[in-house]
Structure formats: structure tokens, C-alpha cells
Amino acid sequence: MTELTVTQTLSIGLPIAFLIILLEAGISSWQKKNLYTKKDTLCTLGLLAGNMAAVFMTKGATLAFHIFLYQFRVFDLAAYIPIWVMWLLSFLLIDLVFYFYHRMSHRISFLWAIHMSHHSSQEMNFAVSFRQAWFGPISKVPFFMVLPLLGFDPTIIAVAGALSTLWGIVGHTQMIKSLGPLELILNTPSHHRVHHGANSQYIDKNYGNLLIIWDKFFGTFEPEKEKVKYGLVKNVNTYNPVKITFMAWQDIIKNMRHSDNTAQALKYLFGPPNTKQRGGLQ
């Protein structure tokens, strides 16, 4: 039932997403804004294909794992709160867990090696939202497994997660300048453009997916003031999705092989990414 519900959610949301991509590309061409280039878009499709393959291979196992963990839940939330409260809390906790997962993906080398592909484009458009990491579905598991253990229904987690993912598409555009009062709460296109910026003040800011309140609370918020320079401080200079997926891993492995000791090798794997790997760590 959950798989059907998630499938229905995506079957409605994804066609709308592809429609707004076509609309944005058409307006860009008409207004000569050059928001899309052929090579970059094809690279995005290559990264998306690998990500979807990983999702297809792991989503059933991830759901089964959550159902298994749910047996050992610390709190039986379903017995104490109404279903609408469960849904609301699920959206909030999913977004909070995503914030920390996303933040760690910028601050831990091996997670950055996975996530870096999403930041590899020097463009900013709705299509960039589909530039997803091949190993992203796997790297998320240790973070989101806390939700069923806390007592959140795995079926609700699956559907709420799919809906939250669809909102993430909205932030990847230059066409929408401001959403007015919603800028105070939601992670809007303006806030997310900052996250994709290589400007020194924009690096490692605005990690939220649905809400921007976490960034404001934990001190990682930065408003969009100056024009955003998209991409990395040191850009990948390739449109090959395979090279982009593995290039940061190659640097990590090379550094580990030349380490003087085990502690130094582990630091290259679990420590903060250096400038060459991060392309943006100052």
C-alpha cells in the first residue's frame, strides 16, 4: 500500500516538475537568458539515471528496514497522537534530519564525495534539482533510520519524504525572485540559490529542504544579497557523470594511500573535505 501511495505521489508530482522545466527552458530561450545548455542538461540526465537506478534497487530494502526498526520504537506515537499530528511531526522531523544529513554532507569528506555531484553544475534551473548523487539513497539510511525508532510510521515517512523531495525542485530556479512572507519560513528559491553559490559568504549555507527555520536556528542561514556565482570554487570542468561521481573519491583514496599513519588516513575519509575535494571550503 505504501509503495502504491509513494508511486501515486511521484506520478502526479514528476510530470508537473518536467512541465515546469520545459516552461522555464522555453521562457529562457525566448528571453535569451541562456539558463540551460545542452551539455549540462545531458550531464544532469546521466546523474539522474544513476540515482534512479540506486533508488530502484534500494527503496524496497529501505522500507523493509524501517518497518523492522519500527518494532523497536521507543515511543508508540500512534497510540497517543492524532493521525494529522503524526503527519505534521513527520514533515518536521524529516526536514530536521535532512538538515543534519545535508550539513554533514558538506562537512565530512566521504559524504561530500557523494554529494558533490549535485553542486557540480554552473547553472541554476529546475533541471539541476534532478542532478542527484548515485549513492545518495544509501548515504541517507543511517540518518533517517532514527525516525522509525522514535515511533514514526514507516508508511507516513515514505509518503511525506516523497512530498518533501518534490518541494526541493522548486528551489532550483532563477526565475522566481521572492516569495514574500514565505521567505521567513520556507526554503525558497532565493535561499537555495545561496546554497548553490561559490561566493565566499554563501559557501556551506542554507541546508534546509522544506523549511529555512533550521538554518536560522543553528546559525547557517545567509540571505541572498549579491549575485550568486553557481558551481564550485574549483569547478569540475567535465560533463561526464561518471567522472563527476567518482572524482572526489579518487582524491580521498589517493590521499589515504599516501598517509603517514592510520589516523591521518581516517582524517582524509571522515574529516572535513579539503579545498581540492570540496572546491569551496575556505
C-alpha positions as CSV (number, residue, x, y, z in Angstrom):
1,M,0.0,0.0,0.0
2,T,2.8,2.4,0.9
3,E,4.7,1.7,-2.4
4,L,1.5,2.4,-4.3
5,T,0.9,5.6,-2.4
6,V,4.5,6.8,-3.0
7,T,4.2,5.8,-6.7
8,Q,1.0,7.8,-7.0
9,T,2.6,10.8,-5.3
10,L,5.5,10.8,-7.7
11,S,3.3,10.0,-10.7
12,I,1.5,13.3,-10.1
13,G,4.5,15.4,-9.0
14,L,7.1,14.4,-11.5
15,P,5.0,15.2,-14.7
16,I,4.4,18.6,-13.1
17,A,8.1,19.0,-12.5
18,F,9.0,18.1,-16.1
19,L,6.3,20.6,-17.3
20,I,7.8,23.5,-15.3
21,I,11.3,22.5,-16.6
22,L,10.0,22.8,-20.2
23,L,8.2,26.0,-19.4
24,E,11.4,27.5,-17.8
25,A,13.5,26.4,-20.7
26,G,11.1,27.9,-23.2
27,I,11.0,31.2,-21.3
28,S,14.8,31.2,-21.0
29,S,15.1,30.7,-24.8
30,W,12.5,33.3,-25.6
31,Q,14.1,35.9,-23.3
32,K,17.6,34.8,-24.3
33,K,18.6,34.2,-20.6
34,N,20.6,31.1,-21.5
35,L,19.6,29.3,-18.3
36,Y,20.0,25.9,-20.0
37,T,22.8,24.4,-22.0
38,K,22.7,21.1,-23.8
39,K,25.9,19.5,-22.3
40,D,25.0,20.4,-18.7
41,T,21.4,19.1,-19.1
42,L,22.6,15.8,-20.6
43,C,25.1,15.5,-17.7
44,T,22.2,16.0,-15.3
45,L,20.2,13.3,-17.0
46,G,23.2,10.9,-16.6
47,L,23.5,11.6,-12.9
48,L,19.7,11.3,-12.5
49,A,19.8,7.9,-14.3
50,G,22.3,6.5,-11.8
51,N,20.4,7.9,-8.9
52,M,17.1,6.4,-10.1
53,A,18.8,3.1,-10.5
54,A,20.1,3.2,-6.9
55,V,16.6,4.2,-5.7
56,F,15.0,1.3,-7.6
57,M,17.5,-1.1,-6.1
58,T,17.3,0.2,-2.5
59,K,13.8,1.6,-1.9
60,G,12.2,-1.7,-1.0
61,A,15.0,-2.7,1.3
62,T,15.0,0.7,2.9
63,L,11.3,0.5,3.6
64,A,11.6,-3.0,4.9
65,F,14.5,-1.9,7.2
66,H,12.3,0.9,8.5
67,I,9.4,-1.5,9.2
68,F,11.9,-3.8,11.0
69,L,13.2,-0.9,13.2
70,Y,9.6,0.3,13.9
71,Q,9.2,-2.9,16.0
72,F,11.8,-1.5,18.4
73,R,10.3,2.1,18.6
74,V,11.0,4.0,21.8
75,F,7.6,5.8,21.7
76,D,4.3,4.4,20.4
77,L,3.3,7.7,18.9
78,A,0.3,6.3,17.0
79,A,-1.3,5.4,20.4
80,Y,-1.1,8.9,21.8
81,I,-1.4,11.5,19.0
82,P,-4.0,12.0,16.1
83,I,-3.0,11.0,12.6
84,W,-2.9,14.6,11.5
85,V,-0.3,15.4,14.2
86,M,1.7,12.4,13.1
87,W,1.8,13.7,9.6
88,L,2.8,17.2,10.7
89,L,5.5,15.9,13.0
90,S,6.7,13.6,10.2
91,F,7.2,16.5,7.9
92,L,9.0,18.5,10.6
93,L,11.3,15.6,11.7
94,I,12.1,14.5,8.1
95,D,13.2,18.1,7.4
96,L,15.2,18.4,10.5
97,V,17.0,15.1,9.8
98,F,17.6,16.2,6.3
99,Y,19.2,19.4,7.6
100,F,21.8,17.5,9.6
101,Y,22.3,14.9,6.8
102,H,22.8,17.8,4.3
103,R,25.1,19.7,6.6
104,M,27.2,16.6,7.3
105,S,27.4,16.0,3.5
106,H,29.3,19.3,3.3
107,R,31.5,18.7,6.3
108,I,32.6,15.1,6.1
109,S,34.8,14.1,3.2
110,F,33.3,10.8,2.2
111,L,29.7,12.3,2.3
112,W,30.9,15.3,0.3
113,A,32.3,12.9,-2.3
114,I,28.8,11.6,-2.7
115,H,27.0,14.9,-2.6
116,M,29.4,17.0,-4.7
117,S,27.8,16.0,-7.9
118,H,24.7,18.0,-7.0
119,H,26.8,21.1,-6.8
120,S,28.8,20.4,-10.0
121,S,26.6,22.5,-12.3
122,Q,27.5,26.1,-13.0
123,E,23.9,26.6,-14.0
124,M,20.8,27.1,-11.8
125,N,17.5,25.9,-13.2
126,F,14.7,23.4,-12.3
127,A,16.6,20.6,-14.1
128,V,19.5,21.0,-11.7
129,S,17.3,19.7,-8.9
130,F,17.5,16.3,-10.7
131,R,21.3,16.3,-10.6
132,Q,21.3,13.7,-7.8
133,A,24.1,11.6,-6.4
134,W,24.3,8.0,-7.4
135,F,25.0,6.8,-3.8
136,G,22.7,9.4,-2.1
137,P,19.9,6.9,-1.4
138,I,22.4,4.7,0.5
139,S,24.2,7.5,2.4
140,K,20.8,8.7,3.8
141,V,19.9,5.5,5.5
142,P,22.0,5.9,8.7
143,F,20.4,9.3,9.3
144,F,16.7,8.6,8.6
145,M,16.7,5.3,10.4
146,V,16.2,7.3,13.6
147,L,12.6,8.2,12.6
148,P,11.0,4.7,12.9
149,L,13.0,4.1,16.1
150,L,11.4,7.3,17.5
151,G,8.0,5.9,16.7
152,F,7.2,7.4,13.3
153,D,5.2,5.2,11.0
154,P,7.4,4.0,8.1
155,T,4.4,4.4,5.6
156,I,4.0,8.0,6.6
157,I,7.8,8.6,6.4
158,A,7.8,7.2,2.9
159,V,5.0,9.4,1.6
160,A,6.0,12.6,3.5
161,G,9.5,12.1,2.3
162,A,8.4,11.9,-1.3
163,L,6.3,15.1,-1.0
164,S,9.2,16.9,0.7
165,T,11.5,15.8,-2.2
166,L,9.1,17.4,-4.7
167,W,9.3,20.7,-2.9
168,G,13.1,20.6,-3.3
169,I,12.6,21.0,-7.0
170,V,11.0,24.4,-6.5
171,G,14.2,26.0,-5.1
172,H,16.3,25.4,-8.2
173,T,15.4,28.4,-10.3
174,Q,16.5,32.0,-11.1
175,M,13.0,32.9,-12.4
176,I,11.4,33.3,-9.0
177,K,13.0,36.2,-7.2
178,S,11.0,36.2,-3.9
179,L,8.0,34.5,-2.3
180,G,7.2,37.4,0.1
181,P,6.4,36.4,3.7
182,L,7.1,32.7,2.9
183,E,10.8,33.7,2.8
184,L,10.6,33.8,6.6
185,I,9.8,30.1,6.9
186,L,10.3,28.1,3.7
187,N,13.5,27.3,1.9
188,T,12.6,29.4,-1.1
189,P,14.4,29.7,-4.5
190,S,16.2,32.8,-3.1
191,H,17.5,30.8,-0.1
192,H,18.5,27.8,-2.2
193,R,20.3,29.9,-4.8
194,V,22.6,30.9,-1.9
195,H,23.3,27.3,-1.1
196,H,24.5,26.7,-4.7
197,G,26.8,29.7,-4.6
198,A,30.6,29.6,-4.8
199,N,30.7,33.2,-3.3
200,S,32.7,33.1,-0.1
201,Q,29.9,34.2,2.1
202,Y,27.5,31.7,0.5
203,I,29.6,28.5,1.0
204,D,28.0,25.9,3.3
205,K,24.9,27.9,4.0
206,N,21.1,27.2,3.8
207,Y,21.0,23.5,4.2
208,G,17.2,23.1,4.6
209,N,14.9,21.4,2.2
210,L,11.4,22.4,3.0
211,L,12.0,24.9,5.9
212,I,14.7,27.5,6.4
213,I,14.0,27.8,10.2
214,W,16.6,25.2,11.0
215,D,19.4,27.2,9.3
216,K,18.3,30.3,11.2
217,F,18.2,28.4,14.5
218,F,21.6,26.6,14.0
219,G,23.4,29.6,12.5
220,T,23.9,28.5,8.9
221,F,21.5,31.0,7.3
222,E,22.6,33.5,4.7
223,P,20.3,35.8,2.8
224,E,20.8,36.4,-1.0
225,K,22.4,39.8,-1.3
226,E,24.9,39.8,-4.1
227,K,24.6,38.0,-7.4
228,V,25.3,34.2,-7.0
229,K,28.2,32.5,-8.7
230,Y,26.9,29.0,-9.3
231,G,29.0,25.9,-9.0
232,L,32.2,25.2,-7.0
233,V,35.2,27.4,-6.2
234,K,37.1,24.8,-8.3
235,N,34.7,23.6,-10.9
236,V,34.8,20.0,-12.2
237,N,35.3,21.1,-15.9
238,T,33.6,18.0,-17.2
239,Y,30.1,16.9,-18.3
240,N,30.9,13.2,-17.8
241,P,28.5,12.0,-15.0
242,V,30.8,9.0,-14.2
243,K,33.9,11.2,-13.7
244,I,31.9,13.7,-11.6
245,T,30.5,10.8,-9.4
246,F,34.0,9.4,-8.6
247,M,36.4,12.3,-8.9
248,A,36.3,13.3,-5.2
249,W,36.6,9.6,-4.2
250,Q,39.8,9.4,-6.3
251,D,41.3,12.3,-4.3
252,I,40.3,10.7,-1.0
253,I,41.8,7.3,-1.9
254,K,45.0,9.0,-3.2
255,N,45.4,11.0,0.0
256,M,44.8,7.9,2.1
257,R,47.3,5.8,0.2
258,H,50.0,8.5,0.8
259,S,49.1,9.0,4.5
260,D,51.8,8.6,7.1
261,N,49.6,6.7,9.6
262,T,46.1,5.3,10.1
263,A,44.9,8.4,12.0
264,Q,45.8,10.6,9.1
265,A,44.2,8.3,6.6
266,L,41.0,8.2,8.6
267,K,41.1,12.0,8.7
268,Y,41.0,12.1,4.9
269,L,37.9,9.9,5.0
270,F,36.0,11.3,7.9
271,G,37.4,14.8,8.4
272,P,36.3,18.0,6.6
273,P,36.9,18.0,2.8
274,N,40.0,20.0,1.8
275,T,39.9,22.7,-0.8
276,K,40.8,20.4,-3.6
277,Q,38.0,18.0,-2.8
278,R,35.4,20.5,-1.6
279,G,36.0,23.0,-4.3
280,G,34.6,25.5,-1.8
281,L,35.9,25.0,1.7
282,Q,37.8,28.2,2.7
